[in-house]
Amino acid sequence: MNTMQDQPSVVIGTMRCSGSFNGLMVLGRDADEGREFVEGAIAQGFTTFDTSPVYARGRAEEDLGAHLPRDASVWTKVGIDTTTPLPTLDYSLEGMAKSLQGSLKRLGRDHVEVAFVHNPEPRRVSDIDFAGFARHCSRTGQADLVGVSVLLPDVSLPQIAGRLPAGSVVMCEADQLDPQDTNVTRLLADYRLVVRSLFSGGSRLRAVPPERRAEAIAARSSEIHEIYRPEAVVIGPRTKEQLDDYEAGPAWLTSAARHSAPGRSHVTR
């Protein structure tokens, strides 16, 4: 966990910037907008991007592969097979390895900085071979770190603890973290915390008038920073214009964009 003087990295989430996948088809796909978004984020100084094969059914990874500079860092997810007519969950070791290989092909890279097991259902967590996947990534060099993104940390973390290697990355939604839940706080102490969905998937921010959004972003970002001290936060603007709102955020948010995120080779612990 971060100390008081540390600042979290700010990671760009790509869930919506390349179109929206509704489980059947990709909607709102505009390749030029995807390129402009990635190039705009790079121009603002962001260096780490969080993606997934399910984001725009691979288009988000393809856009990053086409437009990211080689020294940028990428996080992706495993556990969802998007090669089937309808995406299916596959948390087997073979399935996760296959998923990661597909992501690397779309990204045009030989490795990513972090490979997250993507939102496993709490009832399936105990069946996932986290340690085996970590060994696979280490042996192949395809990911610097492994992690898990969880939707219900109070349910999932007790099952993950002891199975996910210490020092791995745990990604949680901001609204699902309870600062009063001492059990979750204790379990997170062994891992590297990343907080995502600062604005409930954007619904909270959409309710704010445009002229007040920069102020709302500043307040929410500072709140997350003060309460949880995460190593990184993932923000998820959909367009270049929405990304510009974050540039007017608090000093720690804009300056931390250039800091090392978990998984970069020069991060020290």
C-alpha positions in Angstrom: 0.0 0.0 0.0 1.1 3.6 -0.6 2.5 5.8 2.1 1.1 9.2 2.8 3.6 11.0 0.6 3.1 8.7 -2.4 0.8 9.5 -5.2 -1.1 6.9 -7.3 -0.6 6.5 -11.0 -3.5 7.4 -13.2 -4.4 4.8 -15.8 -6.6 5.3 -18.8 -9.4 2.8 -19.0 -10.5 1.9 -22.6 -13.9 0.3 -22.0 -15.8 2.8 -24.0 -13.3 4.7 -26.3 -13.5 2.2 -29.1 -17.2 1.5 -29.1 -19.5 -0.3 -26.8 -20.0 -4.1 -26.8 -23.5 -5.1 -25.6 -22.8 -8.8 -25.5 -24.1 -9.3 -29.1 -22.6 -6.5 -31.2 -20.3 -3.5 -31.0 -22.2 -0.2 -31.1 -20.9 3.3 -31.7 -17.6 2.1 -33.3 -15.6 4.9 -34.9 -12.0 4.0 -35.6 -11.0 7.7 -36.0 -12.4 8.6 -32.6 -10.5 5.6 -31.1 -7.3 6.9 -32.6 -7.9 10.5 -31.5 -8.6 9.3 -28.0 -5.4 7.3 -27.7 -3.3 10.0 -29.2 -5.0 12.6 -27.0 -4.2 10.6 -23.8 -0.6 10.2 -24.9 -0.3 14.0 -25.5 -1.6 14.6 -22.0 1.2 12.5 -20.6 -0.7 9.3 -19.7 1.5 6.3 -20.1 -0.5 3.3 -18.9 -3.7 1.9 -20.5 -6.1 -0.6 -19.1 -8.0 -2.8 -21.6 -9.7 -6.1 -22.1 -10.6 -8.4 -25.0 -14.3 -7.8 -24.2 -14.0 -4.1 -24.6 -15.6 -3.4 -27.9 -14.9 -7.1 -28.5 -11.2 -6.7 -29.2 -11.4 -3.3 -30.9 -10.0 -1.5 -27.9 -6.9 -3.7 -27.9 -6.6 -3.3 -31.6 -6.7 0.5 -31.3 -4.0 0.4 -28.7 -1.9 -1.8 -30.8 -2.2 0.5 -33.7 -1.6 3.8 -32.0 0.3 3.4 -28.7 4.0 4.1 -28.7 6.2 1.1 -27.8 7.2 2.6 -24.4 3.6 2.9 -23.2 2.4 0.3 -20.7 -0.7 -1.9 -21.1 -2.9 -3.9 -18.7 -5.3 -6.4 -20.0 -7.7 -9.1 -18.7 -8.2 -12.8 -19.1 -11.0 -15.2 -18.3 -13.5 -14.3 -21.1 -13.3 -16.1 -24.4 -14.4 -13.7 -27.2 -13.7 -16.1 -30.0 -17.0 -17.9 -29.5 -20.2 -16.6 -31.0 -21.2 -15.3 -27.6 -18.4 -14.5 -25.1 -18.0 -17.2 -22.5 -16.2 -17.4 -19.2 -13.1 -19.5 -19.2 -11.0 -19.4 -16.1 -9.1 -22.6 -16.8 -5.3 -22.2 -16.9 -5.4 -23.2 -20.6 -8.2 -20.7 -21.3 -6.5 -17.8 -19.5 -3.2 -18.5 -21.4 -5.1 -18.6 -24.7 -6.9 -15.3 -23.8 -3.6 -13.6 -23.0 -2.1 -14.8 -26.3 -5.0 -13.4 -28.2 -4.7 -10.1 -26.5 -1.0 -9.8 -27.2 -1.7 -10.5 -30.9 -4.3 -7.7 -31.0 -2.0 -5.4 -29.1 1.0 -6.1 -31.3 3.1 -6.8 -28.2 5.0 -9.7 -26.8 4.0 -8.9 -23.2 1.8 -6.7 -21.0 2.6 -5.1 -17.7 -0.3 -6.7 -15.8 -2.7 -9.5 -16.8 -5.8 -9.4 -14.6 -8.3 -12.3 -14.1 -11.4 -10.5 -15.2 -14.2 -10.2 -12.6 -14.6 -13.9 -11.6 -17.9 -14.7 -10.0 -17.3 -15.2 -6.2 -18.5 -18.9 -6.5 -15.8 -19.6 -9.1 -12.9 -17.9 -7.4 -11.8 -21.0 -5.5 -11.4 -22.9 -8.8 -9.0 -20.5 -10.4 -5.3 -21.4 -10.4 -3.9 -17.9 -9.8 -0.4 -19.3 -8.8 -0.3 -21.4 -12.0 -1.2 -18.5 -14.1 1.5 -16.4 -12.4 4.0 -19.1 -13.2 2.9 -19.2 -16.8 3.3 -15.5 -17.2 6.7 -15.6 -15.5 7.9 -18.5 -17.7 6.7 -17.0 -21.0 7.5 -13.4 -20.1 4.0 -12.4 -21.3 3.1 -10.4 -18.2 5.2 -8.7 -15.5 2.5 -9.1 -12.9 -0.8 -10.9 -12.5 -3.8 -9.6 -10.7 -7.5 -9.9 -10.4 -10.4 -7.4 -10.8 -13.3 -8.1 -8.4 -16.8 -6.8 -8.3 -17.6 -7.7 -4.7 -14.4 -7.5 -2.7 -16.1 -8.4 0.6 -17.2 -11.7 -0.9 -14.3 -12.5 -3.3 -11.2 -11.3 -1.3 -11.5 -13.9 1.5 -11.4 -16.6 -1.2 -8.6 -15.0 -3.2 -6.4 -14.4 -0.2 -3.7 -17.1 0.0 -4.4 -18.2 -3.6 -3.3 -15.0 -5.4 0.4 -14.5 -4.8 1.2 -11.7 -2.4 2.3 -8.5 -4.2 -0.2 -9.2 -7.1 -2.5 -6.4 -8.1 -6.2 -6.3 -7.0 -8.5 -4.0 -8.9 -11.8 -2.9 -7.1 -14.6 -0.6 -8.0 -14.7 2.5 -5.9 -18.4 2.1 -4.9 -17.7 -1.5 -3.7 -15.0 -0.5 -1.3 -16.1 0.2 2.3 -13.5 2.0 4.3 -15.1 0.7 7.5 -14.7 -3.0 6.4 -11.6 -3.9 8.3 -11.5 -7.4 7.0 -11.2 -6.2 3.4 -8.7 -3.6 4.4 -6.6 -6.3 6.1 -6.8 -8.6 3.1 -5.8 -5.8 0.7 -2.6 -5.1 2.7 -0.9 -8.0 1.0 -1.7 -6.7 -2.5 -1.3 -3.7 -4.7 -4.6 -1.9 -4.8 -6.0 -0.3 -8.0 -9.3 1.6 -7.8 -11.6 1.9 -10.9 -15.0 3.3 -11.7 -14.7 6.5 -9.7 -18.0 7.7 -11.1 -20.1 4.5 -11.2 -19.3 3.7 -14.8 -19.9 7.4 -15.7 -23.5 7.6 -14.5 -22.6 9.8 -11.6 -20.6 12.2 -13.8 -23.3 12.4 -16.4 -25.7 13.9 -13.8 -23.2 16.8 -13.2 -23.6 19.9 -15.4 -20.7 20.2 -17.9 -19.4 23.4 -16.3 -19.0 21.6 -12.9 -17.5 18.3 -14.1 -13.9 19.3 -13.6 -14.8 20.3 -10.0 -16.6 17.0 -9.4 -13.7 15.1 -10.8 -11.3 16.9 -8.5 -13.4 16.2 -5.4 -14.0 12.5 -6.1 -10.4 11.8 -7.1 -9.1 13.5 -4.0 -11.5 11.5 -1.9 -10.4 8.2 -3.3 -6.7 9.2 -2.8 -7.2 10.2 0.8 -9.3 7.2 1.9 -7.6 4.3 0.1 -4.1 5.4 -0.9 -4.2 3.1 -4.0 -1.2 2.5 -6.2 -3.2 3.5 -9.2 -6.7 4.7 -10.2 -8.3 3.9 -13.5 -10.3 6.6 -15.2 -12.7 5.8 -18.0 -13.5 8.8 -20.2 -15.2 7.8 -23.5 -14.1 10.7 -25.7 -11.2 13.1 -26.1 -13.5 15.9 -24.7 -14.3 13.9 -21.6 -10.6 13.2 -21.2 -10.0 17.0 -21.2 -12.2 17.2 -18.0 -9.6 15.2 -16.1 -6.8 17.5 -17.1 -8.5 20.2 -15.0 -8.5 17.9 -12.0 -6.4 18.1 -8.9 -2.6 18.4 -9.1 -2.1 14.8 -7.9 -4.3 13.5 -10.7 -2.6 15.3 -13.6 1.0 14.9 -12.3 0.5 11.3 -11.3 -0.3 10.4 -14.9 3.4 10.4 -15.6 4.3 8.2 -12.6 5.0 4.5 -12.9 2.1 2.2 -12.6 2.3 -1.3 -11.2 4.0 -3.6 -13.6 6.5 -1.2 -15.2 10.0 -2.5 -15.0 11.4 0.4 -13.0 8.8 0.2 -10.2 10.3 -0.5 -6.9 8.6 -1.9 -3.8 
